[in-house]
């Protein structure tokens, strides 16, 4: 009986670590690798443990030498916290080389999970404002349009934080946030559509999109499908807020409507565009609670990705899909190299630099066009519909390109991981 109690205690700790990771935005493959290391520290062989992770439930089965013990844990919240993922991953390596009791490990997990955010609400609000201002610059916006975008974005983010603090439904909070940002953008600069386009981009679910495709590539299809459904609901909520603002406060004529729908990111490679890309990457990393010491790396990777994509597209005439694929490949490659050098999780370096390239604008403007289809002429509708296909192609190019380095060298990374584990426990 004592043996079973000890196994159950270990399983509770493993499930606690899994819950913390899933609730803070870790992918399934990352979670499983970390939990296997924790199980190894607890002297549970890899062949004696089976893990099955769904969107909100983790199932854990352990063979203790006599019987199979099954337990599960429900994941209650949905958030993204890179500092938590980084800290827990680091601990999973550290405990392999030093003696820690189960009670001490439990306290470590509780400390990581209850740790306050690195950035205050106002720092997050300012960061996303600057990030969306960077997006406006990427669209070719002038100084006034950028300032209006920053103010509008900050207003929308403030509303979202306040509503979530009062336990308002996530999707309703997104709708009201998009409504607020778009309305402020219109009244601050009624003659330009650029602030309207850029001010709501902080709501685009970049991390869930990337995680869903990563999970799909790693054959976690059910979790990926559920995550993609959530992505669709977030973008739909965002689009509803934008459309509601348009319906109440202003009427878009056919010319400005098409300008709104078909506005494209500039393909320039000048210094202002690169700085804007770096600002976007860094600004979107702050709400994800990225450790401060890694922000400059994220900014450099983001600028490099946008430069590569724009250079290939503008100078070499490569299609947007293939130029995005190559740029994302470089981000994934350097994230792995830097991650190994600094002994940190490569995924937290990889995701923020990809966010400026995610076609969030195409996503919600395509849905906006679908909602307003009755006001469009047939030729205008045919002009807009291909953007829906472009969304899927570019998103797939981003995530495939970023994960291609790891997929190509999967066997090498597995051997390297096992060698590293043996080094720690040897």
Secondary structure, DSSP 8 states (H G I E B T S, - for coil): -HHHHHHHHHHHHHHHHHHHHHHTT--HHHHHHHHHHHHHHTT--GGGEEEEE-SSEEEEEEE-SSSEEEEEEE-------HHHHHHHHHHHHHTTTS---HHHHHHHHHHHHH---SS-HHHHHHHHHHHHHHHHHHTT--HHHHHHHHHHHHHHHHHHHHHHHTT--HHHHHHHHHHHHHHHHHHH-TT-SHHHHHTTGGGS-HHHHHHHHHHHHTT-HHHHHHHHHHHHHHHHHHHHHHHHHHHHH----HHHHHHHHH-------SHHHHHHHHHHHHHHHHTTT--GGGHHHHHHHHHHHHHHHHHHHHTS---HHHHHHHHHHHHHHHHHHHHHHHTS-HHHHHHHHHHTTS-HHHHHHHHHHHHTGGGS-HHHHHHHHHHHHHHHHHHHHHHHHHHHHHHHTHHHHHHHHHHHHHHHH-
